[in-house]
Amino acid sequence: MLTLHSPQLNQIVAHAREASPDECCGLIGGTADNRAQTIYRLRNIAPDTLVSYEAAPEELFAAQRQMRERGEQLLAIYHSHPRSAEPAPSETDVRLAYYPSAVYLIIGLGSVEPVMRAFRISEREQRWEEVEYRIVDE
């Protein structure tokens, strides 16, 4: 199960709010036992950032290089659905889920309070399932 610290959750939610009304995106690197260590914000360069995300390739590669240098693994990929109260993977999210071992976090900003949900997505099988994660205080 993916474990995040509350300041890391706050970083992700802040990124989603700053990017709104556009979608944000980023990576989470961490340890082999699924404990998040570093949040990597990435620039969204999708043709229509209001409804999709695509990480800037140079930033994606730089984040992956930093993870290797820090001995981290890619644990999760996050992005936002700014108008959704109950975020779930879109058809595009499933079609472009190129990292089957990663957890996909989606932050919905369509309610008074943000909602973050976690999914395993299989691009090959064109399906997804919700998974649990936990937030711990430092």
VMD Tcl script that builds the backbone (N, CA, C; Angstrom):
set m [mol new atoms 414]
animate dup $m
set s [atomselect $m all]
$s set {name element resname resid chain x y z} {
  {N N MET 1 A 0.845 -1.180 0.000}
  {CA C MET 1 A 0.000 0.000 0.000}
  {C C MET 1 A 0.893 1.246 0.000}
  {N N LEU 2 A 0.552 2.190 -0.864}
  {CA C LEU 2 A 1.283 3.451 -0.960}
  {C C LEU 2 A 1.080 4.259 0.322}
  {N N THR 3 A 2.171 4.756 0.878}
  {CA C THR 3 A 2.120 5.584 2.082}
  {C C THR 3 A 2.691 6.961 1.779}
  {N N LEU 4 A 1.887 7.987 2.038}
  {CA C LEU 4 A 2.298 9.386 1.883}
  {C C LEU 4 A 2.271 10.061 3.243}
  {N N HIS 5 A 3.134 11.049 3.423}
  {CA C HIS 5 A 3.090 11.886 4.618}
  {C C HIS 5 A 2.153 13.056 4.339}
  {N N SER 6 A 1.500 13.556 5.351}
  {CA C SER 6 A 0.530 14.639 5.145}
  {C C SER 6 A 1.139 15.859 4.443}
  {N N PRO 7 A 2.395 16.267 4.708}
  {CA C PRO 7 A 2.960 17.390 3.931}
  {C C PRO 7 A 3.069 17.068 2.437}
  {N N GLN 8 A 3.297 15.806 2.084}
  {CA C GLN 8 A 3.361 15.421 0.674}
  {C C GLN 8 A 1.980 15.536 0.037}
  {N N LEU 9 A 0.945 15.100 0.748}
  {CA C LEU 9 A -0.424 15.261 0.251}
  {C C LEU 9 A -0.720 16.740 0.049}
  {N N ASN 10 A -0.298 17.563 0.993}
  {CA C ASN 10 A -0.516 19.006 0.875}
  {C C ASN 10 A 0.185 19.576 -0.355}
  {N N GLN 11 A 1.383 19.087 -0.670}
  {CA C GLN 11 A 2.113 19.535 -1.870}
  {C C GLN 11 A 1.330 19.197 -3.138}
  {N N ILE 12 A 0.801 17.994 -3.192}
  {CA C ILE 12 A 0.066 17.543 -4.374}
  {C C ILE 12 A -1.216 18.357 -4.544}
  {N N VAL 13 A -1.954 18.551 -3.457}
  {CA C VAL 13 A -3.200 19.326 -3.523}
  {C C VAL 13 A -2.894 20.772 -3.902}
  {N N ALA 14 A -1.819 21.335 -3.351}
  {CA C ALA 14 A -1.433 22.713 -3.700}
  {C C ALA 14 A -1.118 22.811 -5.193}
  {N N HIS 15 A -0.427 21.818 -5.733}
  {CA C HIS 15 A -0.109 21.812 -7.168}
  {C C HIS 15 A -1.401 21.795 -7.984}
  {N N ALA 16 A -2.347 20.950 -7.594}
  {CA C ALA 16 A -3.627 20.861 -8.316}
  {C C ALA 16 A -4.367 22.197 -8.265}
  {N N ARG 17 A -4.384 22.830 -7.105}
  {CA C ARG 17 A -5.091 24.114 -6.971}
  {C C ARG 17 A -4.409 25.214 -7.777}
  {N N GLU 18 A -3.082 25.233 -7.765}
  {CA C GLU 18 A -2.342 26.252 -8.521}
  {C C GLU 18 A -2.574 26.108 -10.021}
  {N N ALA 19 A -2.672 24.873 -10.501}
  {CA C ALA 19 A -2.847 24.627 -11.932}
  {C C ALA 19 A -4.286 24.870 -12.396}
  {N N SER 20 A -5.240 24.747 -11.496}
  {CA C SER 20 A -6.655 24.867 -11.865}
  {C C SER 20 A -6.923 26.203 -12.546}
  {N N PRO 21 A -7.698 26.221 -13.615}
  {CA C PRO 21 A -8.626 25.195 -14.094}
  {C C PRO 21 A -7.989 24.113 -14.964}
  {N N ASP 22 A -6.674 24.190 -15.189}
  {CA C ASP 22 A -5.979 23.155 -15.956}
  {C C ASP 22 A -5.670 21.959 -15.068}
  {N N GLU 23 A -5.392 20.825 -15.701}
  {CA C GLU 23 A -4.943 19.645 -14.972}
  {C C GLU 23 A -3.458 19.796 -14.662}
  {N N CYS 24 A -3.052 19.288 -13.511}
  {CA C CYS 24 A -1.630 19.242 -13.161}
  {C C CYS 24 A -1.175 17.793 -13.289}
  {N N CYS 25 A 0.144 17.584 -13.226}
  {CA C CYS 25 A 0.666 16.219 -13.228}
  {C C CYS 25 A 2.018 16.181 -12.525}
  {N N GLY 26 A 2.362 14.991 -12.051}
  {CA C GLY 26 A 3.639 14.826 -11.375}
  {C C GLY 26 A 3.895 13.366 -11.037}
  {N N LEU 27 A 5.071 13.124 -10.497}
  {CA C LEU 27 A 5.499 11.785 -10.100}
  {C C LEU 27 A 5.782 11.759 -8.610}
  {N N ILE 28 A 5.732 10.548 -8.055}
  {CA C ILE 28 A 6.106 10.346 -6.656}
  {C C ILE 28 A 7.143 9.242 -6.621}
  {N N GLY 29 A 8.305 9.570 -6.081}
  {CA C GLY 29 A 9.377 8.597 -5.929}
  {C C GLY 29 A 9.474 8.170 -4.478}
  {N N GLY 30 A 9.933 6.930 -4.267}
  {CA C GLY 30 A 10.047 6.465 -2.887}
  {C C GLY 30 A 10.771 5.151 -2.778}
  {N N THR 31 A 10.540 4.497 -1.662}
  {CA C THR 31 A 11.270 3.295 -1.288}
  {C C THR 31 A 10.580 2.033 -1.797}
  {N N ALA 32 A 11.310 0.923 -1.748}
  {CA C ALA 32 A 10.784 -0.363 -2.211}
  {C C ALA 32 A 9.568 -0.807 -1.400}
  {N N ASP 33 A 9.427 -0.308 -0.164}
  {CA C ASP 33 A 8.261 -0.682 0.643}
  {C C ASP 33 A 7.106 0.318 0.478}
  {N N ASN 34 A 7.116 1.050 -0.646}
  {CA C ASN 34 A 6.012 1.943 -1.035}
  {C C ASN 34 A 5.819 3.158 -0.139}
  {N N ARG 35 A 6.888 3.661 0.444}
  {CA C ARG 35 A 6.817 4.885 1.234}
  {C C ARG 35 A 7.309 6.045 0.371}
  {N N ALA 36 A 6.436 7.010 0.160}
  {CA C ALA 36 A 6.776 8.162 -0.679}
  {C C ALA 36 A 7.885 8.979 -0.028}
  {N N GLN 37 A 8.816 9.453 -0.861}
  {CA C GLN 37 A 9.897 10.300 -0.382}
  {C C GLN 37 A 9.886 11.666 -1.059}
  {N N THR 38 A 9.690 11.693 -2.377}
  {CA C THR 38 A 9.836 12.937 -3.117}
  {C C THR 38 A 8.670 13.126 -4.083}
  {N N ILE 39 A 8.147 14.360 -4.101}
  {CA C ILE 39 A 7.112 14.746 -5.054}
  {C C ILE 39 A 7.810 15.508 -6.179}
  {N N TYR 40 A 7.592 15.084 -7.400}
  {CA C TYR 40 A 8.192 15.718 -8.567}
  {C C TYR 40 A 7.083 16.381 -9.387}
  {N N ARG 41 A 6.965 17.691 -9.286}
  {CA C ARG 41 A 5.988 18.419 -10.102}
  {C C ARG 41 A 6.470 18.444 -11.545}
  {N N LEU 42 A 5.557 18.221 -12.463}
  {CA C LEU 42 A 5.893 18.264 -13.883}
  {C C LEU 42 A 4.975 19.245 -14.589}
  {N N ARG 43 A 5.478 19.839 -15.630}
  {CA C ARG 43 A 4.691 20.786 -16.431}
  {C C ARG 43 A 3.789 20.019 -17.377}
  {N N ASN 44 A 2.531 20.424 -17.433}
  {CA C ASN 44 A 1.548 19.801 -18.317}
  {C C ASN 44 A 1.605 20.496 -19.680}
  {N N ILE 45 A 1.971 19.728 -20.710}
  {CA C ILE 45 A 2.062 20.302 -22.064}
  {C C ILE 45 A 1.022 19.708 -23.012}
  {N N ALA 46 A -0.032 19.125 -22.479}
  {CA C ALA 46 A -1.075 18.531 -23.321}
  {C C ALA 46 A -1.675 19.594 -24.241}
  {N N PRO 47 A -2.161 19.183 -25.398}
  {CA C PRO 47 A -2.801 20.150 -26.309}
  {C C PRO 47 A -3.985 20.881 -25.667}
  {N N ASP 48 A -4.728 20.194 -24.805}
  {CA C ASP 48 A -5.846 20.824 -24.096}
  {C C ASP 48 A -5.714 20.520 -22.611}
  {N N THR 49 A -4.998 21.368 -21.893}
  {CA C THR 49 A -4.696 21.138 -20.482}
  {C C THR 49 A -5.922 21.230 -19.579}
  {N N LEU 50 A -7.036 21.722 -20.119}
  {CA C LEU 50 A -8.272 21.770 -19.326}
  {C C LEU 50 A -8.842 20.376 -19.082}
  {N N VAL 51 A -8.560 19.440 -19.995}
  {CA C VAL 51 A -9.173 18.112 -19.892}
  {C C VAL 51 A -8.193 16.952 -20.023}
  {N N SER 52 A -6.896 17.233 -20.080}
  {CA C SER 52 A -5.931 16.138 -20.184}
  {C C SER 52 A -4.569 16.595 -19.677}
  {N N TYR 53 A -3.684 15.627 -19.545}
  {CA C TYR 53 A -2.325 15.961 -19.123}
  {C C TYR 53 A -1.314 15.167 -19.928}
  {N N GLU 54 A -0.165 15.789 -20.108}
  {CA C GLU 54 A 0.991 15.155 -20.733}
  {C C GLU 54 A 2.208 15.836 -20.126}
  {N N ALA 55 A 3.029 15.064 -19.463}
  {CA C ALA 55 A 4.206 15.634 -18.811}
  {C C ALA 55 A 5.224 16.086 -19.851}
  {N N ALA 56 A 5.840 17.235 -19.603}
  {CA C ALA 56 A 6.919 17.714 -20.470}
  {C C ALA 56 A 8.033 16.667 -20.453}
  {N N PRO 57 A 8.405 16.133 -21.629}
  {CA C PRO 57 A 9.381 15.034 -21.661}
  {C C PRO 57 A 10.685 15.338 -20.937}
  {N N GLU 58 A 11.226 16.544 -21.121}
  {CA C GLU 58 A 12.505 16.848 -20.471}
  {C C GLU 58 A 12.376 16.824 -18.952}
  {N N GLU 59 A 11.224 17.245 -18.421}
  {CA C GLU 59 A 11.009 17.222 -16.968}
  {C C GLU 59 A 10.765 15.799 -16.475}
  {N N LEU 60 A 10.056 15.010 -17.274}
  {CA C LEU 60 A 9.823 13.607 -16.933}
  {C C LEU 60 A 11.145 12.857 -16.840}
  {N N PHE 61 A 12.001 13.031 -17.850}
  {CA C PHE 61 A 13.300 12.343 -17.840}
  {C C PHE 61 A 14.184 12.839 -16.710}
  {N N ALA 62 A 14.153 14.138 -16.422}
  {CA C ALA 62 A 14.954 14.686 -15.319}
  {C C ALA 62 A 14.488 14.112 -13.981}
  {N N ALA 63 A 13.182 14.004 -13.791}
  {CA C ALA 63 A 12.649 13.446 -12.541}
  {C C ALA 63 A 13.056 11.978 -12.407}
  {N N GLN 64 A 12.971 11.223 -13.489}
  {CA C GLN 64 A 13.370 9.816 -13.432}
  {C C GLN 64 A 14.863 9.670 -13.145}
  {N N ARG 65 A 15.670 10.573 -13.699}
  {CA C ARG 65 A 17.110 10.558 -13.426}
  {C C ARG 65 A 17.372 10.868 -11.947}
  {N N GLN 66 A 16.673 11.873 -11.415}
  {CA C GLN 66 A 16.834 12.216 -9.993}
  {C C GLN 66 A 16.426 11.043 -9.103}
  {N N MET 67 A 15.360 10.347 -9.478}
  {CA C MET 67 A 14.939 9.177 -8.689}
  {C C MET 67 A 16.057 8.138 -8.652}
  {N N ARG 68 A 16.640 7.845 -9.808}
  {CA C ARG 68 A 17.743 6.869 -9.847}
  {C C ARG 68 A 18.895 7.325 -8.969}
  {N N GLU 69 A 19.259 8.609 -9.069}
  {CA C GLU 69 A 20.371 9.138 -8.279}
  {C C GLU 69 A 20.086 9.056 -6.779}
  {N N ARG 70 A 18.839 9.180 -6.399}
  {CA C ARG 70 A 18.444 9.136 -4.981}
  {C C ARG 70 A 18.119 7.719 -4.516}
  {N N GLY 71 A 18.192 6.750 -5.411}
  {CA C GLY 71 A 17.852 5.380 -5.051}
  {C C GLY 71 A 16.361 5.165 -4.863}
  {N N GLU 72 A 15.557 5.994 -5.514}
  {CA C GLU 72 A 14.109 5.879 -5.399}
  {C C GLU 72 A 13.537 5.069 -6.557}
  {N N GLN 73 A 12.334 4.578 -6.341}
  {CA C GLN 73 A 11.562 3.922 -7.390}
  {C C GLN 73 A 10.362 4.803 -7.712}
  {N N LEU 74 A 9.843 4.666 -8.926}
  {CA C LEU 74 A 8.603 5.352 -9.268}
  {C C LEU 74 A 7.467 4.620 -8.564}
  {N N LEU 75 A 6.818 5.301 -7.616}
  {CA C LEU 75 A 5.706 4.691 -6.894}
  {C C LEU 75 A 4.361 5.085 -7.469}
  {N N ALA 76 A 4.243 6.361 -7.855}
  {CA C ALA 76 A 2.928 6.851 -8.273}
  {C C ALA 76 A 3.056 7.988 -9.271}
  {N N ILE 77 A 1.991 8.151 -10.037}
  {CA C ILE 77 A 1.827 9.256 -10.973}
  {C C ILE 77 A 0.551 9.956 -10.547}
  {N N TYR 78 A 0.612 11.272 -10.400}
  {CA C TYR 78 A -0.606 11.975 -10.012}
  {C C TYR 78 A -0.996 13.002 -11.061}
  {N N HIS 79 A -2.292 13.254 -11.109}
  {CA C HIS 79 A -2.809 14.352 -11.925}
  {C C HIS 79 A -4.144 14.782 -11.344}
  {N N SER 80 A -4.638 15.895 -11.813}
  {CA C SER 80 A -5.880 16.418 -11.253}
  {C C SER 80 A -7.009 16.384 -12.272}
  {N N HIS 81 A -8.212 16.312 -11.735}
  {CA C HIS 81 A -9.453 16.511 -12.480}
  {C C HIS 81 A -10.132 17.694 -11.782}
  {N N PRO 82 A -9.833 18.910 -12.217}
  {CA C PRO 82 A -10.259 20.108 -11.478}
  {C C PRO 82 A -11.761 20.258 -11.262}
  {N N ARG 83 A -12.576 19.703 -12.133}
  {CA C ARG 83 A -14.025 19.884 -11.991}
  {C C ARG 83 A -14.718 18.650 -11.431}
  {N N SER 84 A -13.993 17.631 -11.039}
  {CA C SER 84 A -14.587 16.380 -10.570}
  {C C SER 84 A -14.652 16.316 -9.047}
  {N N ALA 85 A -15.811 15.922 -8.537}
  {CA C ALA 85 A -15.970 15.712 -7.097}
  {C C ALA 85 A -15.611 14.277 -6.718}
  {N N GLU 86 A -15.761 13.356 -7.665}
  {CA C GLU 86 A -15.448 11.936 -7.448}
  {C C GLU 86 A -14.513 11.483 -8.571}
  {N N PRO 87 A -13.228 11.790 -8.456}
  {CA C PRO 87 A -12.309 11.505 -9.563}
  {C C PRO 87 A -12.168 10.011 -9.858}
  {N N ALA 88 A -12.171 9.696 -11.146}
  {CA C ALA 88 A -11.960 8.334 -11.633}
  {C C ALA 88 A -11.218 8.444 -12.964}
  {N N PRO 89 A -10.485 7.416 -13.345}
  {CA C PRO 89 A -9.738 7.476 -14.603}
  {C C PRO 89 A -10.656 7.657 -15.809}
  {N N SER 90 A -10.259 8.553 -16.687}
  {CA C SER 90 A -10.985 8.757 -17.942}
  {C C SER 90 A -10.513 7.712 -18.947}
  {N N GLU 91 A -11.185 7.633 -20.082}
  {CA C GLU 91 A -10.742 6.726 -21.143}
  {C C GLU 91 A -9.320 7.070 -21.572}
  {N N THR 92 A -9.014 8.358 -21.649}
  {CA C THR 92 A -7.663 8.793 -22.018}
  {C C THR 92 A -6.650 8.374 -20.961}
  {N N ASP 93 A -7.005 8.512 -19.667}
  {CA C ASP 93 A -6.101 8.087 -18.594}
  {C C ASP 93 A -5.750 6.611 -18.736}
  {N N VAL 94 A -6.747 5.797 -19.050}
  {CA C VAL 94 A -6.517 4.354 -19.195}
  {C C VAL 94 A -5.674 4.075 -20.438}
  {N N ARG 95 A -6.000 4.733 -21.536}
  {CA C ARG 95 A -5.272 4.507 -22.799}
  {C C ARG 95 A -3.801 4.897 -22.684}
  {N N LEU 96 A -3.495 5.889 -21.858}
  {CA C LEU 96 A -2.127 6.394 -21.751}
  {C C LEU 96 A -1.427 5.967 -20.458}
  {N N ALA 97 A -1.905 4.917 -19.836}
  {CA C ALA 97 A -1.296 4.424 -18.588}
  {C C ALA 97 A -0.118 3.517 -18.933}
  {N N TYR 98 A 1.043 4.130 -19.137}
  {CA C TYR 98 A 2.219 3.395 -19.605}
  {C C TYR 98 A 3.065 2.765 -18.497}
  {N N TYR 99 A 2.709 2.999 -17.236}
  {CA C TYR 99 A 3.503 2.496 -16.112}
  {C C TYR 99 A 2.627 1.587 -15.252}
  {N N PRO 100 A 2.474 0.311 -15.631}
  {CA C PRO 100 A 1.533 -0.570 -14.933}
  {C C PRO 100 A 1.877 -0.821 -13.464}
  {N N SER 101 A 3.138 -0.663 -13.071}
  {CA C SER 101 A 3.494 -0.910 -11.673}
  {C C SER 101 A 3.199 0.301 -10.782}
  {N N ALA 102 A 2.949 1.450 -11.385}
  {CA C ALA 102 A 2.698 2.665 -10.602}
  {C C ALA 102 A 1.240 2.744 -10.156}
  {N N VAL 103 A 1.045 3.408 -9.021}
  {CA C VAL 103 A -0.293 3.772 -8.584}
  {C C VAL 103 A -0.611 5.109 -9.256}
  {N N TYR 104 A -1.830 5.256 -9.727}
  {CA C TYR 104 A -2.264 6.508 -10.337}
  {C C TYR 104 A -3.171 7.232 -9.349}
  {N N LEU 105 A -2.747 8.417 -8.934}
  {CA C LEU 105 A -3.527 9.233 -8.009}
  {C C LEU 105 A -4.228 10.324 -8.804}
  {N N ILE 106 A -5.510 10.514 -8.539}
  {CA C ILE 106 A -6.270 11.576 -9.204}
  {C C ILE 106 A -6.885 12.454 -8.131}
  {N N ILE 107 A -6.621 13.746 -8.237}
  {CA C ILE 107 A -7.117 14.724 -7.271}
  {C C ILE 107 A -8.306 15.440 -7.895}
  {N N GLY 108 A -9.449 15.329 -7.254}
  {CA C GLY 108 A -10.649 16.020 -7.701}
  {C C GLY 108 A -10.855 17.283 -6.895}
  {N N LEU 109 A -11.085 18.381 -7.589}
  {CA C LEU 109 A -11.289 19.673 -6.920}
  {C C LEU 109 A -12.728 20.172 -7.064}
  {N N GLY 110 A -13.646 19.291 -7.455}
  {CA C GLY 110 A -15.012 19.696 -7.727}
  {C C GLY 110 A -15.913 19.808 -6.507}
  {N N SER 111 A -15.389 19.564 -5.317}
  {CA C SER 111 A -16.157 19.699 -4.078}
  {C C SER 111 A -15.535 20.811 -3.236}
  {N N VAL 112 A -16.133 21.046 -2.101}
  {CA C VAL 112 A -15.574 22.035 -1.168}
  {C C VAL 112 A -14.166 21.611 -0.757}
  {N N GLU 113 A -14.009 20.336 -0.405}
  {CA C GLU 113 A -12.700 19.785 -0.045}
  {C C GLU 113 A -12.184 18.922 -1.194}
  {N N PRO 114 A -10.881 18.957 -1.456}
  {CA C PRO 114 A -10.332 18.099 -2.513}
  {C C PRO 114 A -10.474 16.620 -2.138}
  {N N VAL 115 A -10.606 15.786 -3.160}
  {CA C VAL 115 A -10.721 14.343 -2.974}
  {C C VAL 115 A -9.611 13.692 -3.791}
  {N N MET 116 A -8.809 12.822 -3.149}
  {CA C MET 116 A -7.780 12.097 -3.883}
  {C C MET 116 A -8.103 10.615 -3.813}
  {N N ARG 117 A -8.106 9.984 -4.994}
  {CA C ARG 117 A -8.349 8.558 -5.087}
  {C C ARG 117 A -7.173 7.908 -5.808}
  {N N ALA 118 A -6.955 6.633 -5.500}
  {CA C ALA 118 A -5.810 5.897 -6.043}
  {C C ALA 118 A -6.309 4.716 -6.872}
  {N N PHE 119 A -5.598 4.453 -7.979}
  {CA C PHE 119 A -6.009 3.401 -8.909}
  {C C PHE 119 A -4.803 2.638 -9.425}
  {N N ARG 120 A -5.038 1.387 -9.774}
  {CA C ARG 120 A -4.120 0.613 -10.603}
  {C C ARG 120 A -4.773 0.601 -11.970}
  {N N ILE 121 A -4.018 0.932 -12.992}
  {CA C ILE 121 A -4.578 1.010 -14.333}
  {C C ILE 121 A -3.790 0.083 -15.249}
  {N N SER 122 A -4.505 -0.724 -15.995}
  {CA C SER 122 A -3.883 -1.596 -16.984}
  {C C SER 122 A -4.236 -1.088 -18.374}
  {N N GLU 123 A -3.261 -0.468 -19.022}
  {CA C GLU 123 A -3.467 0.020 -20.387}
  {C C GLU 123 A -3.698 -1.164 -21.326}
  {N N ARG 124 A -2.950 -2.220 -21.116}
  {CA C ARG 124 A -3.063 -3.407 -21.978}
  {C C ARG 124 A -4.461 -4.020 -21.895}
  {N N GLU 125 A -5.003 -4.111 -20.666}
  {CA C GLU 125 A -6.321 -4.728 -20.482}
  {C C GLU 125 A -7.457 -3.703 -20.533}
  {N N GLN 126 A -7.116 -2.424 -20.682}
  {CA C GLN 126 A -8.112 -1.356 -20.760}
  {C C GLN 126 A -9.061 -1.368 -19.556}
  {N N ARG 127 A -8.489 -1.489 -18.360}
  {CA C ARG 127 A -9.330 -1.469 -17.159}
  {C C ARG 127 A -8.578 -0.811 -16.009}
  {N N TRP 128 A -9.327 -0.497 -14.957}
  {CA C TRP 128 A -8.726 0.088 -13.772}
  {C C TRP 128 A -9.477 -0.402 -12.542}
  {N N GLU 129 A -8.789 -0.322 -11.404}
  {CA C GLU 129 A -9.427 -0.664 -10.135}
  {C C GLU 129 A -8.920 0.290 -9.067}
  {N N GLU 130 A -9.806 0.654 -8.177}
  {CA C GLU 130 A -9.410 1.555 -7.092}
  {C C GLU 130 A -8.594 0.766 -6.081}
  {N N VAL 131 A -7.563 1.402 -5.527}
  {CA C VAL 131 A -6.725 0.795 -4.495}
  {C C VAL 131 A -6.635 1.733 -3.304}
  {N N GLU 132 A -6.234 1.177 -2.194}
  {CA C GLU 132 A -6.108 1.983 -0.979}
  {C C GLU 132 A -4.719 2.609 -0.899}
  {N N TYR 133 A -4.650 3.709 -0.193}
  {CA C TYR 133 A -3.390 4.355 0.148}
  {C C TYR 133 A -3.561 4.877 1.556}
  {N N ARG 134 A -2.483 5.302 2.169}
  {CA C ARG 134 A -2.643 5.874 3.513}
  {C C ARG 134 A -1.804 7.129 3.646}
  {N N ILE 135 A -2.300 8.016 4.493}
  {CA C ILE 135 A -1.629 9.267 4.810}
  {C C ILE 135 A -1.203 9.176 6.269}
  {N N VAL 136 A 0.074 9.443 6.532}
  {CA C VAL 136 A 0.567 9.404 7.911}
  {C C VAL 136 A 1.157 10.779 8.248}
  {N N ASP 137 A 1.097 11.108 9.512}
  {CA C ASP 137 A 1.753 12.332 9.975}
  {C C ASP 137 A 3.228 12.033 10.157}
  {N N GLU 138 A 4.047 13.060 10.049}
  {CA C GLU 138 A 5.505 12.843 10.157}
  {C C GLU 138 A 5.912 12.423 11.540}
}
mol reanalyze $m
mol bondsrecalc $m
mol representation Tube
mol addrep $m
